Amino acid sequence: MPCDFKIKRRVEFSETDMAGIVHFSNFYRYMESAEHAFFRSLGFSIVTRQTDPPVGWPRVHASFDFKQPLRFEDEIEVHLLVAEKKSRSLTYVFKIRKVTEDGAIECATGRMTVVCVTKNADGRMSASPIPAELADLIELAPAELLAG
């Protein structure tokens, strides 16, 4: 069962600021792209219409710690790890690394918590249990992966 997932990509020029480094807001986009790809790898979409009732995944927490800058055309790896799985929420840890000939350099670590929700008849969202068909596919990452 999946507990982690990786995507690779290159930094685009439009993601950099006047100093030539990736603007901090783009790290959140990288995080979200990895989450969406993770869901697709499980056979679902982040807009989860395959369940009855359909569910959504609003963010209730997102943060980053930055260690090294990223620049235009850097190849990066975004590593998603499932840090916590509750009945109605998931918490991920993200490790963003620059891929070099000498290995990977950790540039940022992030954390995001999402809550599984359904829409009520009046359009309001309410937290609901993660559908079993999805929850059964997701497991927690081992402590050594989360720490290392």
C-alpha positions as CSV (number, residue, x, y, z in Angstrom):
1,M,0.0,0.0,0.0
2,P,1.3,3.5,-0.8
3,C,2.8,5.6,2.0
4,D,5.0,7.8,-0.2
5,F,5.1,9.2,-3.7
6,K,7.6,11.1,-5.8
7,I,7.4,13.4,-8.8
8,K,10.2,15.1,-10.7
9,R,10.1,18.4,-12.6
10,R,12.2,21.3,-13.7
11,V,11.9,24.8,-12.2
12,E,10.2,27.1,-14.8
13,F,11.4,30.7,-15.4
14,S,8.0,32.0,-14.4
15,E,8.4,30.5,-10.9
16,T,11.4,32.6,-10.1
17,D,11.5,36.1,-8.5
18,M,13.6,39.2,-9.2
19,A,16.5,37.6,-7.3
20,G,16.4,34.6,-9.7
21,I,15.2,32.1,-7.1
22,V,11.9,30.2,-6.8
23,H,9.3,32.4,-5.1
24,F,8.2,30.8,-1.8
25,S,4.6,30.5,-3.0
26,N,5.6,28.0,-5.7
27,F,6.6,25.5,-3.1
28,Y,2.9,25.2,-2.2
29,R,2.1,24.5,-5.8
30,Y,4.8,21.8,-6.0
31,M,3.3,20.3,-2.8
32,E,-0.2,20.3,-4.3
33,S,1.0,18.9,-7.6
34,A,2.5,15.9,-5.8
35,E,-0.7,15.4,-3.8
36,H,-2.8,15.3,-7.0
37,A,-0.4,12.9,-8.7
38,F,-0.5,10.7,-5.5
39,F,-4.3,10.5,-5.7
40,R,-4.1,9.7,-9.5
41,S,-1.6,6.9,-8.7
42,L,-4.2,5.4,-6.5
43,G,-6.8,5.6,-9.2
44,F,-8.6,8.6,-7.8
45,S,-8.8,12.3,-8.4
46,I,-8.4,15.0,-5.8
47,V,-11.9,15.9,-6.9
48,T,-13.1,12.6,-5.7
49,R,-16.3,11.8,-7.6
50,Q,-15.7,8.1,-7.7
51,T,-17.1,7.7,-4.2
52,D,-20.7,7.9,-3.0
53,P,-21.1,10.6,-1.8
54,P,-18.3,12.5,-3.7
55,V,-15.7,14.1,-1.4
56,G,-13.4,17.1,-1.4
57,W,-10.1,17.8,0.4
58,P,-9.8,21.4,1.6
59,R,-6.5,22.3,3.3
60,V,-6.6,23.2,7.0
61,H,-2.8,23.6,7.5
62,A,0.2,24.1,5.2
63,S,3.7,25.2,6.1
64,F,7.3,25.1,4.8
65,D,10.8,25.4,6.2
66,F,13.3,26.6,3.6
67,K,16.9,25.5,3.6
68,Q,18.4,26.1,0.1
69,P,17.2,28.2,-2.8
70,L,16.0,26.7,-6.1
71,R,16.7,28.4,-9.4
72,F,15.5,28.3,-13.0
73,E,16.0,24.9,-14.7
74,D,16.9,23.1,-11.5
75,E,15.6,19.6,-11.6
76,I,13.7,18.9,-8.4
77,E,12.1,15.9,-6.7
78,V,9.0,16.4,-4.6
79,H,8.6,13.6,-2.1
80,L,5.2,13.2,-0.4
81,L,5.0,11.0,2.7
82,V,1.8,10.2,4.6
83,A,2.6,11.3,8.1
84,E,-0.8,10.8,9.7
85,K,-4.0,9.2,8.7
86,K,-7.1,9.8,10.8
87,S,-10.7,8.9,10.1
88,R,-11.4,12.3,8.5
89,S,-8.0,13.8,7.6
90,L,-4.6,13.1,6.1
91,T,-1.3,14.9,7.0
92,Y,1.5,14.8,4.5
93,V,5.2,15.7,4.9
94,F,6.9,17.0,1.8
95,K,10.6,16.9,1.0
96,I,11.7,19.0,-1.9
97,R,15.2,18.2,-3.2
98,K,17.3,19.6,-6.0
99,V,18.6,16.7,-8.1
100,T,22.3,17.0,-8.9
101,E,25.0,14.8,-10.4
102,D,26.3,14.3,-6.8
103,G,23.0,13.4,-5.3
104,A,19.9,15.2,-4.0
105,I,20.1,18.3,-1.9
106,E,17.2,19.0,0.5
107,C,15.9,22.5,-0.2
108,A,12.6,22.6,1.7
109,T,10.4,20.5,4.0
110,G,6.7,21.1,4.2
111,R,3.6,19.8,5.9
112,M,0.0,19.9,4.8
113,T,-3.2,18.6,6.5
114,V,-6.3,18.0,4.4
115,V,-9.8,17.1,5.7
116,C,-12.2,14.9,3.8
117,V,-15.5,16.7,3.3
118,T,-18.9,16.3,1.7
119,K,-21.2,19.0,0.6
120,N,-24.6,19.4,2.4
121,A,-27.8,20.1,0.4
122,D,-27.2,23.8,1.1
123,G,-23.7,23.7,-0.3
124,R,-21.9,23.9,3.0
125,M,-19.0,21.5,3.6
126,S,-18.9,19.0,6.5
127,A,-16.1,16.8,7.6
128,S,-16.8,13.1,6.8
129,P,-15.0,9.8,7.1
130,I,-12.5,9.1,4.3
131,P,-14.2,6.6,2.0
132,A,-13.1,3.1,2.7
133,E,-12.1,2.4,-0.9
134,L,-9.6,5.2,-0.7
135,A,-8.6,4.9,3.0
136,D,-7.7,1.2,2.4
137,L,-5.1,2.2,-0.2
138,I,-3.2,4.7,2.0
139,E,-0.8,3.8,4.8
140,L,1.5,5.7,7.1
141,A,5.1,6.2,6.0
142,P,7.6,4.4,8.3
143,A,9.3,6.6,10.9
144,E,12.7,6.3,9.3
145,L,11.4,7.7,6.0
146,L,9.7,10.6,7.8
147,A,12.8,11.4,9.8
148,G,15.5,10.9,7.1
